[in-house]
Amino acid sequence: MRTWRNPGSQDEFLEIASGITEVLDDEGTAQSIDDTPDAFVEWLRSRVVLDVGEPINATVDGLPATQIDVVAQFSTQLYTYPDAPTTYGLAAGQRVRFITLMVGDTRVQIAAEAPDATLDPFWGRVEPIVESLTFPDDA
């Protein structure tokens, strides 16, 4: 899991995380969401500082998933990691392709992030990694 970004940087990275249920609103106030893909997408759509695309049906390891792209209009913090003193934030102009799915009783999210103009080429490099993911049958 990526745990730190230089503020204002425009990195490219791929992250896989789970247990993300403490999210932040546009003012930075923490709130809890259900540990489901629908709750995650609904929360993204509630953020005014994000341009949120339409959700797309996807699959990961044969499991149904939701893919959704967001672009930050302004630098913002999105959520905190469980049991870690760090938050996930976006610099203005960064785009994230989130893929979120249920693996057993746990929501897993995949985040591919890059500057808006370069996410598609970056996705071309990391999509084979996402497609190669497998989850235990007993998860």
Phi, psi and omega in degrees: 000133174285131186241356182204143174225141175297120183308132179081002181283166179232073182280167164241132177200163177238133181227144171235126184218162174215166178077016180276102178232351175259109184244167183243143176272185184296337178269357180089009179278132181286144173214159179258144174235159175296153181274060180225153176301320180299317180294322179296313180296316180300318179296316178305316181293340179280346184277114183292327185280001179248136167272116187250125179283179177282140176294144179236136175292138180216176172222149173224124182054036179078359180267141178294141183217166175240129176251135179210135179259142174226146176234132179279124174285326180223158175301137185203156172262142183254307185204167176252152177274142178295137176058028177219141183273046183219157179239160174262123180232164179234137170279154177305134179088355176282143177241139178236133169259107177267137168236123184233139184206162175266128173242103189065235180261012185241134174277129175250140175231140176248133180233121172250120186235140177198169171304146185311316184290343184242008181296318183299313176296323177297316179302321177302329179278327185262344180304320177299329177292313179299316180295338181272354182295140173228148180240148179298144180296333184262018182290000000 
